[in-house]
Amino acid sequence: MPKLDRRRALTSLAGGAAAASIVPAISKEALADPEAGVLRERAERHYCWVLARQGGRPRTPHAVEFCSGSWSNIHYENYLPPQIARVLIAHEDFYHPIDTEETALEAFKETTKYYRRDWLDPETLDYFAVKPANGAKDFQDILSSFISNKDNTFPRTALIEIDSVLGGWRPEMRSAFASCYDSLVGISHIGERGFVQQKRYSRTNSESDFVRGFLHDTSVCDAVIVTSSGLFELDAGLSPNASTEDLVGELARRLSYALMEPEILGRIVGPSGPKRKPRYFALGSVTLNVSYEPPWHLQMMIDRQSAFVSGSFAPLAVDDLPLFIITSEDCDQQLSISTRDLLVRAAHMSDYSLRAIMSGHSFRGKDLFATLQAPRYEAEARWPNWIDLIALWPFTIDG
């Protein structure tokens, strides 16, 4: 049976719609491919890694590159700061060998028609490549030759879109990424309310099976940051008219500015050295934009987020500390002090404080707080005394 790839599936759907109006007089024998023809077609497929890069404009010596596969449910790249480069990594097959620059260009144009990404225009890319390969075993050499020798002056972080590869990123690809980047951060959007509602997507309708699959897909990273529709809907300051993609994109935008700061990045990925498994964080949002009692609104949102993460994702990693990052603010000193006091209280009420202190941590500013100067959230009118903030809640997954 011929391989069912994306292009074949789309062609089959289009052909099926046309065939529906034809009198069903064609015999099964006429529809069947001869076995020899099928085997010959399969043998003539040419598998390649398809890579592309569009450079950003780093504002600091620490560069961040957004790495995505061929498929995307959330187009993060439309929301990322201009300082962040975009990298495509895909594995495709073709009917003809890719042995010249001309065939590589035509193959790239043909393939990117199905990716629905505006930035994949050969005229605007820094560089692209279509390299014949058998699979993951060739990935390290190809990625290294494509990325490592270019712009290798400063430390670099890969922000990897976990959901962009059907079947997941292979664990053995970690060494390839690690040879090109100093740190690997994954981002994933979990639909609805988190892990507890995702069991329907496992083969056995089991939450534990879904989690095991998620652990497999994210093992390529040093740290993984997840969000969900239920989590960001707890932010009353985000636009009620925005789409799910717009809301996820806003969180990714704020996070991206944080990742460009080496001290914040180090807090997320942990100390340097061999990483045995990723650190996991749930990404929450607090957009404080109210005309009365802002501390009360802040306390309600933060408390609800903490409870949501432990109830809908996994137990909080209370031997660690959450990280609250103010990405933009324009408020008086009293509200600024009240905000930080409430964040300390939220961490304490979530049981982070006791074990963190036992582990040698303390509630110093650098442990819990960070402040950036990123563009503010512009979706709605802003009241005086507003704050844009993201919360990274560490949680633990058994497996």
Residue pairs with C-beta under 8 A, 6 or more apart in sequence:
1 38
2 8
2 33
2 38
2 41
2 42
3 42
3 45
3 93
5 93
6 70
6 114
7 114
10 114
33 41
44 95
45 93
45 94
45 95
46 93
46 94
46 95
46 96
46 97
46 98
46 132
47 91
47 92
47 93
47 132
47 133
47 134
47 135
48 91
48 92
48 93
48 94
48 98
48 107
48 130
48 131
48 132
48 133
49 89
49 90
49 91
49 129
49 130
49 131
49 133
49 138
49 139
49 142
49 143
50 70
50 88
50 89
50 90
50 91
50 92
50 107
50 108
50 111
50 128
50 129
50 130
51 87
51 88
51 89
51 90
51 128
51 129
51 130
51 131
51 142
51 143
51 146
52 87
52 88
52 108
52 112
52 120
52 125
52 127
52 128
52 129
53 65
53 85
53 86
53 87
53 88
53 125
53 126
53 127
53 128
53 146
53 147
53 150
54 85
54 86
54 119
54 124
54 125
54 126
55 85
55 126
55 151
56 63
56 64
56 65
56 81
56 82
56 83
56 84
56 85
56 86
57 82
57 83
58 64
58 83
58 154
58 260
59 83
59 260
60 260
60 261
60 262
61 154
61 155
62 154
62 155
62 156
62 157
62 260
62 261
62 262
62 265
63 85
63 151
63 154
63 155
63 156
63 157
64 83
64 84
64 85
64 156
64 157
64 158
64 159
64 256
64 259
64 260
65 84
65 85
65 86
65 87
65 156
65 157
65 158
65 159
65 181
66 76
66 77
66 80
66 84
66 85
66 86
66 87
66 159
66 161
66 256
67 87
67 89
67 158
67 159
67 160
67 161
67 177
68 76
68 77
68 86
68 87
68 88
68 89
68 160
68 161
68 164
69 88
69 89
69 90
69 161
69 164
69 165
69 166
69 169
70 88
70 90
70 91
70 92
70 111
70 114
70 115
70 164
70 165
70 166
71 115
71 163
71 164
71 165
71 166
72 115
72 116
72 117
72 161
72 163
72 164
73 163
73 189
74 161
74 163
74 189
74 244
74 245
74 248
74 249
74 252
75 116
75 117
75 245
75 249
76 161
76 187
76 248
76 249
76 252
77 86
77 117
77 119
78 118
78 249
79 246
79 249
79 250
79 252
79 253
80 86
80 252
80 253
80 256
81 253
81 256
81 257
81 260
81 374
83 260
84 159
84 256
84 260
85 126
86 119
87 147
87 158
88 115
88 117
88 120
88 128
89 143
90 111
90 115
91 133
91 135
92 107
92 111
94 107
94 110
96 103
97 103
97 132
98 104
98 107
98 130
98 131
98 132
104 129
104 130
105 122
107 130
108 122
108 128
108 130
109 122
111 130
112 120
119 125
122 128
126 150
127 146
127 150
129 142
129 146
131 138
131 142
131 146
133 139
133 142
136 170
136 172
136 173
137 172
139 173
139 176
140 173
140 175
140 176
140 179
143 176
143 177
143 179
143 180
144 176
144 179
144 180
147 180
148 179
148 180
155 182
155 183
155 262
156 180
156 181
156 182
157 181
157 182
157 183
157 184
157 185
157 259
157 265
158 177
158 180
158 181
158 183
158 184
158 185
159 185
159 186
159 187
159 256
159 259
160 169
160 177
160 184
160 185
160 186
160 187
160 220
160 221
161 186
161 187
161 188
162 168
162 169
162 186
162 187
162 188
162 217
162 218
162 221
162 224
163 188
163 189
165 217
168 213
168 216
168 217
169 217
169 218
169 220
170 220
171 216
171 219
171 220
173 220
174 184
174 219
174 220
174 221
177 184
177 220
178 184
183 222
183 223
183 265
183 269
184 220
184 221
184 222
184 223
184 269
185 221
185 222
185 223
185 224
185 225
185 259
185 265
185 268
185 269
186 218
186 220
186 221
186 223
186 224
186 225
186 278
187 224
187 225
187 226
187 252
187 255
188 214
188 218
188 224
188 225
188 226
188 227
189 226
189 227
189 228
189 248
190 198
190 226
190 227
190 228
190 313
191 197
191 198
191 228
191 229
192 198
192 228
192 229
192 230
193 228
193 229
193 230
193 231
193 308
193 312
194 228
194 230
194 231
194 282
194 308
194 309
194 312
194 313
195 207
195 210
195 211
195 214
195 312
195 313
195 314
196 207
196 311
196 312
196 313
197 312
198 207
198 210
199 205
199 206
199 207
199 209
199 210
201 210
202 209
202 210
202 213
203 209
211 314
211 397
211 399
212 399
214 397
215 397
215 399
218 224
218 278
218 280
219 277
219 278
221 278
222 269
222 270
222 275
222 278
222 279
223 268
223 269
223 270
223 278
223 279
223 280
223 281
224 278
224 279
224 280
224 281
225 255
225 268
225 281
225 282
225 283
225 392
226 280
226 281
226 282
226 283
226 313
227 248
227 251
227 282
227 283
227 284
228 282
228 312
228 313
229 244
229 247
230 308
230 312
231 282
231 283
231 284
231 305
231 308
231 309
231 312
232 238
232 247
232 248
232 251
232 284
232 285
234 284
234 301
234 304
234 305
234 308
235 284
235 285
235 286
235 287
235 301
236 287
236 290
236 297
236 301
237 286
237 287
237 288
237 289
237 290
237 377
237 380
237 386
238 247
238 250
238 285
238 287
238 377
238 379
239 246
239 247
239 379
239 380
242 250
242 379
246 379
247 285
250 285
250 377
250 379
251 283
251 285
251 390
253 374
254 285
254 325
254 327
254 374
254 388
254 390
255 283
255 390
257 327
257 372
257 374
258 264
258 265
258 268
258 325
258 327
258 370
258 372
258 390
259 265
259 268
261 370
261 372
263 366
263 370
264 323
264 325
264 370
267 323
267 370
268 279
268 281
268 323
268 392
269 275
269 279
270 279
279 317
279 320
279 394
280 314
280 317
280 394
280 395
280 396
280 397
281 323
281 392
281 393
281 394
281 395
282 305
282 309
282 313
282 392
282 393
282 395
283 390
283 391
283 392
284 305
284 309
284 390
284 391
284 392
284 393
285 389
285 390
285 391
286 298
286 301
286 302
286 305
286 387
286 388
286 389
286 390
286 391
287 377
287 386
287 387
287 388
287 389
288 294
288 297
288 298
288 331
288 339
288 385
288 386
288 387
288 388
288 389
289 380
289 382
289 383
289 386
290 297
290 383
291 383
294 331
294 335
294 338
294 385
294 387
295 335
295 338
295 339
295 342
298 339
298 342
298 387
299 342
299 345
299 346
302 342
302 343
302 346
302 391
303 346
303 349
305 391
305 393
306 316
306 322
306 346
306 349
306 350
306 393
309 316
309 393
309 395
310 316
310 350
310 395
313 395
314 395
314 396
314 397
315 395
315 396
316 350
316 351
316 352
316 393
316 394
316 395
316 396
317 394
317 395
317 396
318 350
318 351
318 352
318 354
318 355
318 356
319 355
319 356
319 359
320 352
320 356
320 394
321 347
321 352
321 356
321 361
321 367
321 368
321 394
322 346
322 347
322 350
322 352
322 368
322 391
322 392
322 393
322 394
323 368
323 369
323 370
323 391
323 392
324 343
324 368
324 369
324 370
324 389
324 390
324 391
324 392
325 369
325 370
325 371
325 372
325 389
325 390
325 391
325 392
326 339
326 369
326 370
326 371
326 372
326 387
326 388
326 389
327 372
327 374
327 388
327 389
327 390
328 372
328 373
328 374
328 375
328 376
328 377
328 387
328 388
329 336
329 371
329 386
329 387
329 388
330 376
330 382
330 384
330 385
330 386
331 339
331 384
331 385
331 386
331 387
332 385
335 385
335 387
339 387
339 389
340 365
340 369
343 368
343 369
344 363
344 368
347 353
347 363
347 368
353 363
356 362
356 363
356 367
361 367
374 388
376 382
376 386
376 388
377 388
